[in-house]
């Protein structure tokens, strides 16, 4: 399960990351509201832990923008402001849970498991472009023309999901790497190249006419052959 953590206090962020990783969550920490919005708009996360008081853009504004853009990812809001008015504001802005600080880590992990279970009960929207579709429940790539399908690994799935959410757009290499491997990964760009080659092979395997094309010095994009 992949979590986006938007918390500007790095000590708190580090402590939350350690606990969640022990609970078998994958966590991407960011420290400003603007970065949080940018990452959350990718739609690749199972849940978002979002602080209210953030530099760049406050948590309420981030959440309202996400919901306005149609992002349905479950959100647990964190804040030191525990008044009724603030809790109501958070829930009315589209939060799924509101956790006042200080909180017990056990409650946070329970919150995340609860709000992601709700997401699993929601109808799954098909993500598609050209002659392919992504089966999000089974993590399978399907070619609608040939009927062939293939199972995707976790990072293959994340890369292809990013491309399908941004068809015909050139995504910078840095953006792809950060979204899939995270800020604090010890991997390097050669890992990105390897997994892009895996995705290309699977597109070919199912018989898709789509190609992942490189724009030298810029990035990569999913395009239909002319």
N, C-alpha and C positions, 0 to 999 in steps of 0.2 A: 504494500500500500504506500503510495507516494504522497507526501505532505509538503505543502509550502508553508514555511514559518516566516511571518513578517513581524519582527520584533527588533526595536532599535537598541535595546540594552543588551550588549553582547554577552555579558555574564549570564543573564537570564536565558538568552537564546542558546548559548552553549549547553547550559544545564538541561533545557528542554530537549535539545538534539540528542544528548547522551541517553536520556531516559527513553525517548521514542525509538532510537535505534536499537536499544536493548529489547524493546517490544516488537521488533521486526518491522518497524516503519522505515521507509526511506525518506530522508528529510532534506529539503533545500532551504537554507536560511538566507533571508535578505533583510536589509536593515533600514530601508526607507519606504515610504508609501508609494512613491513613483516606481521603484523597482518591483515592489509587491504587485502593483497593478499590471506592469509589463509582463511579469512571469505568470500571473494568474490568468491573463487573457489568452495564454497558450492553450488552456483547457486540458492540460495533461495531468492535473493533480486530482487525487481522490478526495482531498479535503484541504482547507486552508485555516491556519491558526493566525489570527489577525489582531494585532494590538491596535488600540484606539489612538494613543498619542504617538504620532510618528512624524519624522521630518519629511518635508517635501509634500506630503498629502496625508491628511488624517485618515484613520481607519474607516470612519463613517463614509467619507467621500470615496475611498477606494471601493467599499462594498456597494454603494449606490451606482458607481460607474460599472462595476462588474454585472450587476443585475440589469442595468440599462442595456448592456451589450449582449445580454442573453446568456451569460455564464451562470450555470446552475450549480456549480461546485459547492458542496456544503461548507459553511464557514462557522468556526468557533471564534468569538471575539474575546480578547483579553483586555482588561482595563483595571486601573487602580480606582476608577470612578465607579462606585457601586450603587449610586443613588437610583431610585426607581425610574426617574426621568431618563437617565442614560441607558438603562436596560431596555426600556420601552423603545427609545430611539434606535438602539442597535437592532432589536427584533423587527421593528417596522422598516428598517433599511434593508432587511433581507437576511439577517443572521439566523443561523439554525440553533445556536447556543450562545449564552453570554456568561463568561466565567470571570468573576471579579478577583483581582489580586489582593492578598496572596492566596494561592490555591495549592491544593495537593496534587502532585503529579499523577497520582492514581486516578483522580477525578478527570484530569485532562485526557488521559488515554481512554478512559471509559466514555468520555464525551465523543472522542474521535471515532471510536468503534460504533457508537450509537448513531451518529449522523451519517456515517458511511453506509450503515445498514439501510438507512432510509433511502439513500441514493440507489442502492442495488434494487430496491423495490420499484423504482421509477422505470417507465418504458425506455428502452435503449434506442437512441437515435442513430441511424446509419450515417456513417461518414464516408462520402464517396466523391470521386472526381474521374472524369473520363470513363474508362472501361473497368475501373476497379472500385471495390468497396472494402471497408474495414469492419469486420465483425468484432465489435468491441467486447462482447461477452466472452468470446473464445479466443481473442487475439489472433484472428486469422485474416489473411489477405485473400480476397476473392476476386477473380476476374469474371465480370458479368458476361463477357462475350464467349469465353471458352468453357466457363463453368468450373474451372480448376481453382483450387484453393491450397493454401499452405500456412502452417503454423508459424507465427513470428516469435522470436525471442523478445525479452523485455525492452532492450535498447533499440532493436529493429522496429518494434511497435511504436516506441516513443518518437523515433525519427520520422516514420511514415505518417504518424498522426500529425506531427508538426507540418509536414508537407501538404497533407490533405486539408488542413485548416488554413493553409496559405497557398492555394494553387496558383501557378503561373507567377509567383513572386520569388525573387532571389532572396534567400535567407542567408545572412552572413555566417561564415564559419564559426565565429565567436558565439553567436546566438544559439546555433545548433549544439555546440559543445556545452555551453553553460546550462541549457535547458535539459539536456539528457544526462550529463555527468555532474553538473552542479559546480558552484563556485569553488568549493574546497577540495575538489577531486585532485588526486595525484596523477591522473591519466594525462596524456598529451594528445595533440591533434592527430597523431597517427592512428589512435583508436577510432576517431571519427571516420577517417578514410577507410579503415577496415570494415566498420559497420555499414557505411554507405555502399561498399562493394557487396556486402551480404544482401542489403535491400535490393540493389540492382539485380542480383542473381535471382531473387525471389520474384521480382516483377517479371523477369524473363521466363522463369519456371512456369508461372501461371498463364503465360501467353499475353501479357499486357503490352499495349503499344506505348505506354507512358515511359518516359525516361527521366532519370535524375541527371540534370545537366550542370556542369561546373562553369561558372563565369570567373575567369582568371582574376585573382586578386579581390574578388567580391564575395562569392559564396556559391550556393547551390539552389536549384529550383526544380520542381516537378512540372514537366511540360509534356504536352501531347506532340507526337511526331507530326510534322507537316504533311 
